[in-house]
Amino acid sequence: MDDIIKIIEDYREYAILHRKASYNGDYKTVNKNYDKLKKIYTLLFNNSGLREKILPQLLNDTNFAVKLWASAHSLGIGEYKEKALDNLEYISKLSSNDTPSFEAKMTLQEYKAKGYLRF
């Protein structure tokens, strides 16, 4: 159980740091946190039991950056698609600079064009 809490905390931290760095144009930090998120994605991709405990929590997070990443990763894995698409649609319509609406729009566009996402 401690592992699950740690993974969720780390995922949240990396998603939030990635969003802040993207907004500020700090691409070294963007890339560093992308790599960390990708490692967790790979872990979830390869472990269905773990992703069943973690992804639903991340998809319902209060932070839009976390929801964005969890939604994209859910689509990449092929699980919780309806919730993921609902999250992305909602985020894409927000107009605040504090929200990753453009990223959500691009994620939706890519998913709809290809029918999948790869990380």
KOLVOLO-57155 format. One line per field, with one value per residue (C-alpha): x, y, z; residue in three letters; residue number from 1. Coordinates in Angstrom, 2 decimals, decimal comma. Each point is the difference from the previous one (the first is absolute). Example, Ala and Ser with C-alpha at 12.3 -4.5 7.8 and 13.67 -1.06 7.14 Angstrom:
X (12,30 | 1,37)
Y (-4,50 | 3,44)
Z (7,80 | -0,66)
residuo (ALA | SER)
num (1 | 2)
***
This chain:
X (0,00 | 2,89 | 1,29 | -3,33 | -0,06 | 3,61 | -0,71 | -3,06 | 1,93 | 2,89 | -2,30 | -1,81 | 3,29 | 1,43 | -3,20 | -0,24 | 3,70 | -0,29 | -2,94 | 1,74 | 3,20 | -1,93 | -1,79 | 3,31 | 1,92 | 2,44 | 0,49 | 2,72 | -2,46 | -2,76 | 2,12 | 1,17 | -3,55 | -1,26 | 2,59 | -1,14 | -3,66 | 0,88 | 1,64 | -3,18 | -2,05 | 2,12 | -0,45 | -3,79 | -0,07 | 1,71 | -1,90 | -3,80 | -0,48 | 1,97 | -1,69 | -3,47 | 0,91 | 1,76 | -1,55 | -3,54 | 1,44 | 2,11 | -2,88 | -2,03 | 2,76 | -0,80 | 2,98 | -0,57 | 3,61 | -0,31 | -3,35 | 1,49 | 2,91 | -2,14 | -2,51 | 2,66 | 1,63 | -3,37 | -0,59 | 3,52 | -0,70 | -3,52 | -1,85 | -2,48 | -0,44 | -3,37 | 1,24 | 3,24 | -1,81 | -2,48 | 2,92 | 1,79 | -3,15 | -0,67 | 3,57 | 0,22 | -2,92 | 1,49 | 1,37 | 2,26 | 3,78 | 0,20 | -1,49 | 1,62 | -2,89 | 2,19 | 1,77 | -3,35 | -1,19 | 3,15 | -0,24 | -3,61 | 0,89 | 2,82 | -2,12 | -2,92 | 2,28 | 1,86 | -2,34 | 2,83 | 2,80 | 3,57 | 2,54)
Y (0,00 | 2,36 | -0,59 | 1,08 | 3,21 | 0,75 | -0,54 | 2,26 | 2,71 | -0,20 | 0,03 | 3,07 | 1,78 | -0,77 | 1,00 | 3,30 | 0,79 | -0,89 | 2,41 | 2,85 | -0,48 | -0,16 | 3,22 | 1,68 | -1,37 | -2,00 | -2,91 | -1,72 | -0,39 | -0,95 | -2,80 | -1,21 | -0,29 | -1,53 | -2,75 | -0,61 | -0,13 | -2,38 | -2,38 | -0,08 | -0,44 | -3,02 | -1,43 | 0,42 | -1,30 | -3,21 | -0,52 | -0,16 | -0,43 | 3,12 | 2,11 | -1,04 | 1,46 | 3,12 | 1,28 | 0,57 | 2,16 | 2,02 | 0,41 | 1,57 | 2,22 | 3,64 | 1,28 | 0,39 | -0,84 | -3,30 | -0,72 | 0,83 | -2,41 | -2,73 | 0,34 | -0,17 | -2,98 | -1,74 | 0,39 | -1,30 | -3,06 | -0,38 | 0,11 | 2,43 | 1,54 | 1,62 | 1,77 | 0,99 | 1,49 | 1,82 | 1,49 | 1,12 | 1,53 | 1,90 | 1,26 | 0,99 | 2,40 | 1,85 | 3,46 | 0,72 | 0,23 | -2,27 | -2,91 | -2,12 | 0,50 | 0,19 | -3,21 | -1,71 | 1,15 | -1,33 | -3,30 | -0,42 | 0,93 | -2,54 | -2,73 | 0,62 | 0,07 | -3,21 | -1,82 | -0,56 | 1,77 | -1,23 | 0,98)
Z (0,00 | 0,74 | -3,53 | -1,46 | 2,05 | -0,99 | -3,70 | 0,15 | 1,85 | -2,45 | -3,02 | 1,34 | 0,66 | -3,45 | -1,82 | 1,88 | -0,48 | -3,69 | -0,42 | 1,83 | -1,97 | -3,30 | 0,85 | 0,89 | -3,00 | 2,14 | -2,36 | 2,03 | 2,87 | -2,46 | -1,44 | 3,41 | 1,30 | -3,24 | 0,41 | 3,58 | -1,06 | -2,80 | 2,48 | 2,07 | -3,19 | -0,92 | 3,47 | -0,26 | -3,57 | 1,12 | 3,26 | -0,26 | 3,74 | 0,75 | -2,65 | 1,27 | 3,38 | -1,27 | -3,23 | 1,35 | 2,77 | -2,41 | -2,45 | 2,80 | 1,35 | 0,72 | -2,00 | -3,74 | -0,91 | 1,84 | -1,66 | -3,40 | 0,39 | 1,56 | -2,82 | -2,69 | 1,67 | 0,38 | -3,73 | -0,68 | 2,12 | -1,37 | 3,32 | 1,54 | -3,46 | 0,69 | 3,15 | -1,74 | -3,00 | 2,28 | 1,96 | -3,15 | -1,50 | 3,22 | 0,41 | -3,68 | 0,47 | 2,98 | -0,73 | 2,96 | -0,40 | 3,02 | -1,93 | -2,71 | -2,42 | -3,11 | 0,98 | 0,55 | -3,45 | -1,65 | 1,87 | -1,12 | -3,56 | -0,09 | 1,53 | -2,36 | -3,04 | 0,84 | 2,38 | 2,48 | 1,87 | 0,44 | 2,63)
residuo (MET | ASP | ASP | ILE | ILE | LYS | ILE | ILE | GLU | ASP | TYR | ARG | GLU | TYR | ALA | ILE | LEU | HIS | ARG | LYS | ALA | SER | TYR | ASN | GLY | ASP | TYR | LYS | THR | VAL | ASN | LYS | ASN | TYR | ASP | LYS | LEU | LYS | LYS | ILE | TYR | THR | LEU | LEU | PHE | ASN | ASN | SER | GLY | LEU | ARG | GLU | LYS | ILE | LEU | PRO | GLN | LEU | LEU | ASN | ASP | THR | ASN | PHE | ALA | VAL | LYS | LEU | TRP | ALA | SER | ALA | HIS | SER | LEU | GLY | ILE | GLY | GLU | TYR | LYS | GLU | LYS | ALA | LEU | ASP | ASN | LEU | GLU | TYR | ILE | SER | LYS | LEU | SER | SER | ASN | ASP | THR | PRO | SER | PHE | GLU | ALA | LYS | MET | THR | LEU | GLN | GLU | TYR | LYS | ALA | LYS | GLY | TYR | LEU | ARG | PHE)
num (1 | 2 | 3 | 4 | 5 | 6 | 7 | 8 | 9 | 10 | 11 | 12 | 13 | 14 | 15 | 16 | 17 | 18 | 19 | 20 | 21 | 22 | 23 | 24 | 25 | 26 | 27 | 28 | 29 | 30 | 31 | 32 | 33 | 34 | 35 | 36 | 37 | 38 | 39 | 40 | 41 | 42 | 43 | 44 | 45 | 46 | 47 | 48 | 49 | 50 | 51 | 52 | 53 | 54 | 55 | 56 | 57 | 58 | 59 | 60 | 61 | 62 | 63 | 64 | 65 | 66 | 67 | 68 | 69 | 70 | 71 | 72 | 73 | 74 | 75 | 76 | 77 | 78 | 79 | 80 | 81 | 82 | 83 | 84 | 85 | 86 | 87 | 88 | 89 | 90 | 91 | 92 | 93 | 94 | 95 | 96 | 97 | 98 | 99 | 100 | 101 | 102 | 103 | 104 | 105 | 106 | 107 | 108 | 109 | 110 | 111 | 112 | 113 | 114 | 115 | 116 | 117 | 118 | 119)
***
